[in-house]
Amino acid sequence: MPLEINNINVYYDDFHVLNDVSITAEDGECIALLGSNGAGKTTLINTVSGLNKTTTGDIIFNGKSVKDIPAHEVVELGIIQVPEGRRLFPNLSVRENLLVGAYSKRAREGREERMAYVLDMIPALKNKLSRAAGSMSGGEQQMCAIGRGLMSKPELLMMDEPSLGLAPKIVEEMFEIIEKIMKTGTSILLVEQNVNMSLEISKHAYVLESGRISLSGTAKELESNPKLRESYLGI
């Protein structure tokens, strides 16, 4: 079991952002983390990444506590985040942006072979390697951001709103890529506003409301839950 988040509490100064949050992700499965803006979803994955600190509770990855480990050491363990907004280097080429993902010790060796793997997973990037990342469309930039994450050899890939602002056709392509990644055995923690598609590819899902888990279960259970259908699916 790669990830266990056990009753963590996170504060921003005096503001209680995450309240006794617990989440479990098994090997090679996609976990959907749903919720409205401001619910604490990004705070949660930033905490797993080591960017925020917990006051109580624990985060276990592959049997080891990572709650007090600096962010750069978390990356070395194989926990990789694809942040909201992509955060590419716009003046660098796509190839250079992808190579940024291979800066860690775990990913540096064999990075050209890893590049070939990433381009096989995301073939849309193959003929764009020399282009400046900032000159591409939003969908292409998102694919580059996911590719950069894959260059880091993730065991757990956390994606923060990968479909945000993209056209429906590109969103479908994005979710196809996520499914391909999952099939390689990489665990995925997916933060998404697209509830329908997130539940479709996920095994389990959690709904975060005002810093607390309000609903959890298998994706099929949540898809048929009246509260979720009314609040997030508009049914």
Secondary structure, DSSP 8 states (H G I E B T S, - for coil): --EEEEEEEEEETTEEEEEEEEEEE-TT-EEEEE--TTSSHHHHHHHHTTSS--SEEEEEETTEE-TTS-HHHHHHTTEEEE-TT----TTSBHHHHHHHTT-SHHHHTTHHHHHHHHHHH-GGGGGGTTSBGGGS-HHHHHHHHHHHHHHT--SEEEEESTTTT--HHHHHHHHHHHHHHHHTT-EEEEE-S-HHHHHHH-SEEEEEETTEEEEEEEHHHHHT-HHHHHHTS--
